[in-house]
Amino acid sequence: MEYRKIRDEGDDRETGIEDVESLREKSVLLSDAVLDNRLASVGETKTDSHMAKAKWKLKSVVTLALTILTSSQAILIVWSKRAGKYEYSVTTANFLVETLKCAISLVALARIWKKEGVTEDNRLSTTLDEVIVYPIPAALYLVKNLLQYYIFAYVDAPGYQILKNLNIISTGVLYRIILKKRLSEIQWAAFILLTAGCTTAQLNSNSDRVLQTPFQGWVMAIVMALLSGFAGVYTEAIIKKRPSRNINVQNFWLYIFGMGFNAIAILVQDFDAVMNKGFLHGYSRITVLMIFNHALSGIAVSMVMKYADNIVKVYSTSVAMLLTAVVSVYLFGFHLSLAFFLGTTVVSVAIYLHSAGKMQR
């Protein structure tokens, strides 16, 4: 009996020792787990910090690129003139812009195919029902892009940058009519401010005319705004009809039809000049820069939509208006009046309000 009692007490001591050792092991494991979690948390924080910095850098680059491209667009068109006329064919320039954009889309697709392979959503082959919708926006962009050259017979580069913002109004109204999207009260107020700002910037105190831009210029600006707005809304409706479809494929087909319509425009408008003088007659370094600018501007806008946000576009547009005006003072002797400065300020505020109203909608 005593022997059994002593043996039980020994077993209890061994069990107690095992329990203590078990507790120590659990304690060590727990402390290791806590340390691992802390290290993982620090690692995640550093990763998030690096990702935030990379995203900020990308957004900054895209913003800077869009600002430079937007502000130089009108300047390059005016600068490409010689003695007040275009010595090159504007239809061939438009054709090359569409060709360059198509080539950029193909290069982007080739990289995707190499990385992901050819899938149902990124293959170029498609159905007639999908392709048949692209000629409408392509034709609208053709007319709008041609008017973009001829409007400079009536407006200067800074005035064009101001009047170009009228497409915000046309796009907003067409959104409401075609896509049935509701506009906020702030956005409607922004439209009124935008119209007032455009008008103020065009006030002319040094002439008998009240506005710097003549009636023909305003008509062309309004027509361009309507064409741009309708083409943009129609294109968005096409894209959203099949959201999984790769954007580069959709752009490719849009640019293909754009090339076709511009080829027709060359045959109708500049066939004799192209046949007698050559396709690239009258081209200069400024003309080539202008073509690259037009092509890259479209790519930059899509980059903003993918990697940045609408505020970036707002700031880029606002800064581009002022930058165009300042550069035009030195290049073309533009007179920077108080009315233009006030009008530009009002337009910038209107663009910001429109963006804020869109986010609150």
C-alpha positions as CSV (number, residue, x, y, z in Angstrom):
1,M,0.0,0.0,0.0
2,E,2.8,2.4,0.9
3,Y,4.7,1.5,-2.2
4,R,1.6,2.2,-4.4
5,K,1.1,5.5,-2.6
6,I,4.7,6.5,-3.2
7,R,4.5,5.5,-6.8
8,D,1.3,7.5,-7.3
9,E,2.9,10.5,-5.8
10,G,5.9,10.1,-8.2
11,D,3.5,9.9,-11.1
12,D,1.8,13.1,-10.0
13,R,5.1,14.8,-9.8
14,E,6.0,13.7,-13.3
15,T,2.6,14.7,-14.6
16,G,3.1,18.1,-12.9
17,I,6.5,18.5,-14.5
18,E,5.1,17.5,-17.9
19,D,2.3,20.1,-17.5
20,V,4.8,22.8,-16.6
21,E,7.0,21.9,-19.6
22,S,3.8,21.8,-21.8
23,L,2.9,25.3,-20.6
24,R,6.4,26.6,-21.3
25,E,6.2,25.1,-24.8
26,K,2.8,26.7,-25.4
27,S,4.1,30.0,-24.0
28,V,7.1,29.9,-26.4
29,L,4.9,29.0,-29.3
30,L,2.5,31.8,-28.5
31,S,5.2,34.3,-28.1
32,D,6.7,33.2,-31.5
33,A,3.2,33.5,-33.1
34,V,2.8,37.0,-31.7
35,L,6.3,37.9,-33.0
36,D,5.5,36.4,-36.4
37,N,2.2,38.3,-36.5
38,R,4.0,41.6,-35.6
39,L,6.7,41.0,-38.3
40,A,4.0,40.1,-40.8
41,S,2.1,43.3,-39.9
42,V,5.2,45.4,-40.3
43,G,5.9,43.7,-43.6
44,E,2.3,44.4,-44.8
45,T,2.6,48.0,-43.7
46,K,5.8,48.4,-45.7
47,T,4.2,46.7,-48.7
48,D,1.2,48.9,-48.5
49,S,3.5,51.9,-48.1
50,H,5.5,50.9,-51.2
51,M,2.3,50.3,-53.2
52,A,0.9,53.7,-52.1
53,K,4.1,55.4,-53.2
54,A,4.1,53.6,-56.5
55,K,0.5,54.5,-57.1
56,W,1.2,58.1,-56.3
57,K,4.1,58.2,-58.7
58,L,2.1,56.7,-61.4
59,K,-0.8,59.1,-60.8
60,S,1.7,62.0,-60.9
61,V,3.2,60.9,-64.2
62,V,-0.2,60.4,-65.8
63,T,-1.4,63.8,-64.5
64,L,1.7,65.6,-65.8
65,A,1.5,63.7,-69.2
66,L,-2.2,64.6,-69.6
67,T,-1.6,68.2,-68.7
68,I,1.3,68.6,-71.2
69,L,-0.6,66.8,-74.0
70,T,-3.8,68.7,-73.4
71,S,-2.2,72.2,-73.2
72,S,0.1,71.6,-76.3
73,Q,-2.7,70.2,-78.5
74,A,-4.2,73.5,-79.6
75,I,-0.7,75.2,-79.7
76,L,0.7,72.5,-82.1
77,I,-2.3,72.8,-84.4
78,V,-1.9,76.6,-84.7
79,W,1.9,76.3,-84.8
80,S,1.6,73.8,-87.7
81,K,0.2,76.6,-89.9
82,R,2.3,78.5,-92.3
83,A,1.2,82.0,-93.3
84,G,-2.1,81.3,-91.7
85,K,-2.8,78.1,-93.8
86,Y,-2.3,74.4,-93.5
87,E,0.2,73.4,-96.1
88,Y,-0.4,69.7,-95.3
89,S,-3.6,67.7,-95.8
90,V,-5.6,67.6,-92.5
91,T,-7.3,64.5,-93.7
92,T,-4.0,62.6,-94.0
93,A,-2.9,63.9,-90.6
94,N,-6.2,62.5,-89.1
95,F,-5.6,59.2,-90.9
96,L,-2.1,58.9,-89.4
97,V,-3.5,59.7,-85.9
98,E,-6.0,56.9,-86.2
99,T,-3.3,54.6,-87.6
100,L,-0.9,55.3,-84.7
101,K,-3.7,54.8,-82.1
102,C,-4.5,51.5,-83.8
103,A,-0.9,50.4,-83.7
104,I,-0.6,51.3,-80.0
105,S,-3.7,49.2,-79.3
106,L,-2.2,46.2,-81.1
107,V,1.1,46.5,-79.2
108,A,-0.8,46.6,-75.9
109,L,-2.8,43.5,-77.1
110,A,0.3,41.7,-78.1
111,R,1.7,42.2,-74.6
112,I,-1.5,40.8,-73.1
113,W,-1.5,37.8,-75.4
114,K,2.1,37.0,-74.4
115,K,1.3,37.3,-70.7
116,E,-2.2,35.8,-70.5
117,G,-2.7,34.0,-73.8
118,V,-5.6,34.6,-76.2
119,T,-9.0,34.4,-74.5
120,E,-12.6,35.0,-75.5
121,D,-12.4,38.5,-74.2
122,N,-9.1,39.7,-75.8
123,R,-9.3,38.0,-79.2
124,L,-9.7,40.3,-82.2
125,S,-12.0,37.9,-84.0
126,T,-15.6,38.9,-83.4
127,T,-19.2,38.8,-84.7
128,L,-20.9,41.2,-87.1
129,D,-23.3,42.3,-84.3
130,E,-20.5,43.5,-82.2
131,V,-18.6,45.3,-84.9
132,I,-21.5,47.0,-86.6
133,V,-21.9,49.5,-83.8
134,Y,-18.5,51.1,-84.2
135,P,-19.0,53.0,-87.5
136,I,-21.3,55.5,-85.7
137,P,-18.8,56.9,-83.2
138,A,-16.0,56.7,-85.7
139,A,-17.9,58.9,-88.2
140,L,-18.8,61.4,-85.4
141,Y,-15.2,61.6,-84.4
142,L,-14.1,62.1,-88.0
143,V,-16.3,65.2,-88.4
144,K,-15.3,66.5,-85.0
145,N,-11.6,66.1,-85.6
146,L,-11.8,67.8,-89.0
147,L,-13.7,70.8,-87.4
148,Q,-10.9,70.9,-84.9
149,Y,-8.6,72.3,-87.6
150,Y,-11.0,74.7,-89.2
151,I,-12.2,76.3,-86.0
152,F,-8.8,78.0,-85.7
153,A,-9.8,80.4,-88.5
154,Y,-12.0,82.0,-85.9
155,V,-10.4,81.3,-82.4
156,D,-6.9,81.4,-80.9
157,A,-5.4,78.5,-79.0
158,P,-6.4,79.7,-75.5
159,G,-9.9,80.5,-76.7
160,Y,-10.2,77.0,-78.1
161,Q,-9.1,75.4,-74.8
162,I,-11.9,77.4,-73.1
163,L,-14.7,76.6,-75.6
164,K,-13.6,72.9,-75.7
165,N,-15.1,72.6,-72.2
166,L,-18.6,73.0,-73.7
167,N,-18.5,69.3,-74.4
168,I,-19.0,68.7,-70.6
169,I,-22.4,70.2,-71.0
170,S,-23.3,68.2,-74.1
171,T,-22.0,65.0,-72.5
172,G,-24.0,65.6,-69.3
173,V,-27.2,66.3,-71.2
174,L,-26.7,63.3,-73.5
175,Y,-25.9,61.1,-70.5
176,R,-29.3,62.0,-69.1
177,I,-31.1,61.4,-72.4
178,I,-29.4,58.3,-73.8
179,L,-28.1,56.4,-70.7
180,K,-30.9,57.7,-68.4
181,K,-28.3,58.8,-65.8
182,R,-29.6,61.3,-63.3
183,L,-27.6,64.6,-62.9
184,S,-27.2,66.1,-59.5
185,E,-28.2,69.7,-58.8
186,I,-24.5,70.6,-58.3
187,Q,-23.8,69.3,-61.9
188,W,-26.6,71.5,-63.4
189,A,-25.2,74.5,-61.5
190,A,-21.8,73.6,-62.9
191,F,-23.2,73.7,-66.4
192,I,-24.5,77.3,-65.9
193,L,-21.2,78.4,-64.4
194,L,-19.3,76.7,-67.3
195,T,-21.3,78.6,-69.9
196,A,-20.8,81.9,-68.0
197,G,-17.1,81.2,-67.7
198,C,-16.7,80.5,-71.4
199,T,-18.6,83.7,-72.3
200,T,-16.6,85.8,-69.8
201,A,-13.3,84.5,-71.1
202,Q,-14.3,85.6,-74.6
203,L,-15.3,89.2,-73.7
204,N,-13.5,91.7,-75.9
205,S,-12.9,95.2,-74.5
206,N,-10.6,96.4,-77.3
207,S,-13.1,96.0,-80.2
208,D,-16.6,96.9,-81.3
209,R,-17.5,93.2,-81.0
210,V,-18.6,92.1,-77.6
211,L,-17.0,88.6,-77.9
212,Q,-13.6,87.8,-79.3
213,T,-14.8,84.7,-81.1
214,P,-17.2,85.5,-84.0
215,F,-20.6,83.7,-84.4
216,Q,-19.1,81.1,-86.8
217,G,-16.6,80.1,-84.2
218,W,-19.2,79.6,-81.5
219,V,-21.4,77.5,-83.9
220,M,-18.4,75.3,-84.7
221,A,-17.5,75.0,-81.0
222,I,-21.1,74.0,-80.1
223,V,-21.3,71.5,-83.0
224,M,-17.9,70.0,-81.9
225,A,-19.1,69.7,-78.3
226,L,-22.3,67.9,-79.5
227,L,-20.4,65.5,-81.7
228,S,-17.8,64.8,-79.0
229,G,-20.4,64.4,-76.4
230,F,-22.6,62.0,-78.4
231,A,-19.6,60.0,-79.6
232,G,-18.3,59.7,-76.1
233,V,-21.6,58.6,-74.6
234,Y,-22.3,56.2,-77.5
235,T,-18.8,54.7,-77.1
236,E,-19.3,54.2,-73.3
237,A,-22.7,52.5,-74.0
238,I,-20.8,50.1,-76.4
239,I,-18.1,49.4,-73.8
240,K,-20.6,48.8,-71.0
241,K,-22.7,46.5,-73.2
242,R,-19.8,43.9,-72.8
243,P,-17.7,45.0,-69.9
244,S,-15.5,41.9,-69.8
245,R,-14.3,42.7,-73.3
246,N,-10.7,44.0,-73.4
247,I,-10.6,47.8,-73.9
248,N,-7.8,47.5,-76.5
249,V,-9.9,45.2,-78.7
250,Q,-12.8,47.7,-78.6
251,N,-10.4,50.6,-79.3
252,F,-8.8,48.6,-82.2
253,W,-12.2,48.2,-84.0
254,L,-13.1,51.9,-83.3
255,Y,-9.7,53.0,-84.8
256,I,-10.0,50.6,-87.8
257,F,-13.3,52.3,-88.8
258,G,-11.8,55.7,-88.1
259,M,-9.0,54.8,-90.5
260,G,-11.6,53.8,-93.1
261,F,-13.6,57.0,-92.8
262,N,-10.5,59.1,-92.9
263,A,-9.4,57.3,-96.1
264,I,-12.8,58.2,-97.6
265,A,-12.3,61.8,-96.5
266,I,-8.9,61.8,-98.2
267,L,-10.5,60.6,-101.5
268,V,-13.3,63.1,-101.4
269,Q,-11.4,66.2,-100.1
270,D,-7.7,65.9,-100.9
271,F,-7.4,63.2,-103.6
272,D,-5.8,65.6,-106.2
273,A,-3.4,67.1,-103.7
274,V,-2.2,63.7,-102.5
275,M,-1.8,62.3,-106.0
276,N,0.1,65.3,-107.3
277,K,2.2,66.3,-104.3
278,G,2.3,63.1,-102.2
279,F,0.7,61.8,-99.1
280,L,3.1,63.7,-96.7
281,H,3.3,66.9,-98.7
282,G,3.6,70.0,-96.5
283,Y,4.6,68.0,-93.4
284,S,7.0,69.5,-90.9
285,R,8.4,68.5,-87.5
286,I,5.6,70.4,-85.8
287,T,3.1,68.4,-87.9
288,V,4.6,65.1,-86.8
289,L,4.6,66.2,-83.2
290,M,1.0,67.2,-83.5
291,I,0.1,63.8,-84.8
292,F,1.9,62.0,-82.0
293,N,0.2,64.5,-79.5
294,H,-3.3,63.7,-80.8
295,A,-2.7,59.9,-80.6
296,L,-1.1,59.9,-77.2
297,S,-3.8,62.2,-75.8
298,G,-6.4,59.5,-76.3
299,I,-4.1,56.9,-74.7
300,A,-3.5,59.3,-71.7
301,V,-7.2,59.8,-71.1
302,S,-7.7,56.0,-70.9
303,M,-4.7,55.8,-68.6
304,V,-6.3,58.4,-66.3
305,M,-9.5,56.4,-66.2
306,K,-7.6,53.2,-65.3
307,Y,-4.8,54.3,-63.0
308,A,-6.0,57.7,-61.6
309,D,-9.4,59.3,-61.1
310,N,-11.7,62.0,-62.4
311,I,-10.1,64.7,-60.1
312,V,-6.8,64.2,-62.0
313,K,-8.6,65.0,-65.3
314,V,-10.1,68.1,-63.7
315,Y,-6.8,69.5,-62.5
316,S,-5.1,68.7,-65.8
317,T,-7.8,70.5,-67.8
318,S,-7.7,73.5,-65.5
319,V,-3.9,73.8,-65.6
320,A,-3.8,73.2,-69.3
321,M,-6.1,76.2,-70.0
322,L,-3.7,78.5,-68.1
323,L,-0.6,76.9,-69.5
324,T,-1.9,77.3,-73.1
325,A,-2.6,81.0,-72.5
326,V,0.8,81.6,-71.0
327,V,2.7,79.8,-73.8
328,S,0.5,81.6,-76.5
329,V,1.6,85.0,-75.1
330,Y,5.2,84.2,-76.1
331,L,4.5,82.2,-79.3
332,F,1.6,84.0,-80.8
333,G,1.5,87.4,-79.0
334,F,-1.8,86.5,-77.2
335,H,-3.1,89.3,-74.9
336,L,-3.9,87.8,-71.5
337,S,-6.8,90.0,-70.4
338,L,-8.6,90.2,-67.0
339,A,-11.7,88.8,-68.6
340,F,-9.9,85.8,-69.9
341,F,-8.3,85.2,-66.5
342,L,-11.6,85.5,-64.6
343,G,-13.4,83.3,-67.2
344,T,-10.7,80.6,-66.9
345,T,-11.1,80.7,-63.1
346,V,-14.9,80.3,-63.4
347,V,-14.5,77.4,-65.9
348,S,-12.0,75.7,-63.5
349,V,-14.5,76.0,-60.6
350,A,-17.3,74.7,-62.8
351,I,-15.3,71.7,-63.8
352,Y,-14.4,70.9,-60.2
353,L,-18.1,71.3,-59.2
354,H,-19.2,69.0,-62.0
355,S,-16.7,66.4,-60.8
356,A,-17.8,66.8,-57.2
357,G,-21.4,66.4,-58.2
358,K,-20.6,63.2,-60.1
359,M,-19.0,61.7,-57.0
360,Q,-22.0,62.6,-54.9
361,R,-24.6,61.3,-57.4
